[in-house]
Structure formats: structure tokens, C-alpha cells
Amino acid sequence: MRVMMLWEVTFCHITTQGLNEEVLMEYRFSEQQEMFRNQIRDFLEKECPRTLVKEIKQKKLDYTPELYHKMADLGWLGIMIPEEYGGIGGSWIDATILYEELGQALAPIPHHSSVVIGGQLIGAFGSDAQKEELLPQIAKGEIILAFALTEPESGSELKLLTTKANADGKGYVLNGTKLFVNYAHIANYIITVSQLADSNRVGVFLVKGQEPGLSCTPLDTLSGERLCEVTLEEVRVSKEYLLPKLDENEKLKEAILRTKVLRCAEMVGNFQTALDMTIDYSKQRIAYDHPIGFFQALQHKMVDMAIAIEGMRWLVYNTAWLNSQGIQATKEAMMLQLQAWQLCDWLCMQAIHINGAISLSQDHDLSMYWMRAKSMQLNLDSIESVKEVIAQEIGI
């Protein structure tokens, strides 16, 4: 597939970490990518309507395996997995297109933890045996992976993690507590980040979901997501379930940061649908013999929303393009996260103000987008840490 952005063909001179070359950037989607987007949208409109999303939330279900397996049949679970391991070898751009559409549909599936985080970490740091065993199963939807990083006191800062992995004969013994772990209670493997007791770096372990000493406690959430507190007490893990090619903490940070670009793409889709719903309502709600969208004050609110979303969309695809080219995009990814943090609260409140108080009701579709947006916002790095990195990247 061709690389895209959205406008016209231009050459840019890129110099970053020794890379100094002319790169052709095509500012539009290729025909194949347009077809891909339309395929996703048509599928989700049919198979994942808002009524299904609402039903899953109300019944406190984990997800719908039927929907997930249909996506596997279409190859979407293998979108970023190499063809040699049963995937389709797509690019970050392809995955970004998928995630923008998933955000519009609020698709309740374990795709991000299993395919994006799990697939990328195993692909980057796993052994050949781990790749051959697990990546095809991920692509087929045969296993679900959860990602356990955040802790009660240290958050997600690697150097502050208190979960410890002590070497013990042919394996390790893990002790610690993780918070806000998606799908942990149904996961086949929980990807657990722990401090290695015998070094100054962390290790990433594939902990089986039913290991003795492992417990998962569901947490109540506004969005209906199935988050868990994961406790590890003397959990024994064989050395073959440690990702062996991770030799630096910074490499793990970079890998996790790239996965958050797709979270931001999902938020773009979420924001766009909230705006579309708001525009539709403004054409239908009558006040003083006119649709409320007739009044300039509300028009300006929706214009500001549209401009903000488009700006974030461009930054999402620019960052995804840099990832696709193998160019380090720390500054862009952090700027994207900051924009997502700032837009989330402001944009959701603009939509609620225009739609009225009824949109805060759980029976109103807009409330599902607002709560989902807040949930995704909390999956990002904190505003303080993001600004600190951006300041360093711009030389302050």
C-alpha cells in the first residue's frame, strides 16, 4: 500500500538522527486505503451498531467473540503482524485508518491490548519461538492478551515500578500489583512489566492468565470497560516467557509510545462522531422558529470543534507516517497526546452544551462517546510528563 497524508504531492527534506534524504510524501489516501476505510465503515455499521455497544455495556459483557472473530476473518487482527506469522503486514497508516473507524463505532473489542500492544511487543522483543507460537494465534483471534504496566503508587513510570521479578532457577518469581488492566480476567496471557531484581532494567513477561498466585479483581468504571486490578503473589514464570530481546528501558518506552498513536486515532474517530451527532441535532432542534444551528453563537462552537478535530487528525496521520518510515517521532507523539488531553474535555463539553442536559443521560448515545473519550484520555501519559518531554525535544 502507498503511504498517504491528505492534499497534494510534495517533497520534504527530512533530517533526523542521521537520516538525511529526500522523502516523497503523498498527501492523500491511496485508492486501496479508501477502499479499506469504506470496507471497515460498512462492516461496523452492520455488525457493530450503537445498539450493540449499549447492550454490551448494560449487560456488563466483556466483548462479543462473534464480532472479534469476523474481524479476524477479514485480516484486521493481523493488520500489523508480518505475513510470515499469519498477518497481512499492514503499515501504521493502515492501522490508523482502522482505529479512526473503530473510534467512530465505539467497537468493544480487545484489539488494542492483543494486537497493537501484544503483537508489537512480541514482534519487537520476542524470541523466534515466541513469535512463531503467539503471533499467528493473535492474528486468528485465538488468544487475548492484556497489558499490565500501571501501578498504584508509581503509575506507568518504568524507573519507579515496584513489581519485582526475582530470578529463581529456570525462571522468575513475580510479586506486585497492577491497576487498570483491560481484559485481564479473560486474557490468555497478561503482558507484565516488572523490575528485574538482578539489573537496573525492566523485563516484560508473558504471564499465563491462570497461573497460581495471580488474581484479577474487576473495577467499576463509568465507561463500562472491564478494567481489573491484577495482583501477583509468588507467581512463577519460566524464562521462555520473558521477552529476551528487550535490553533497554528506553526501547520499551518508545514501543509503548507508538501504540498510543492509535489510541489518539481512536479518539479522533470518537470526536468526529460526537461532532456529527451535534451538527445533526442542531438542524433538528427548533428554538425561536429556527433550528438552533441557525444561530451564530452555536455555529461558531461547531466550527471551532471541526477545526480542532481536523488539526488533531493531521497530527495523528503525520505521526503514523513517521512510524511507518522508521523515523523516531517522540516529539510528535507527545504533542499528539497533549492535544488529545486538551481537546477531550473541551470538545465533549461543547457537544454536551449544544445537545443539552439530556446528552448526559446514559440512555443518550452522546454520553457513550463522552465516557469512552474520558477512558481513552486516561490511557495516555500524564499532561505533566508529556509537557516535560516536549520541552526537552524542543531544546528547553
Summary of the structure (lengths in Angstrom):
residues: 396
radius of gyration: 21.5
end to end distance: 38.4
largest distance: 78.8
contacts: 1313
relative contact order: 0.11
helix: 54%
strand: 19%
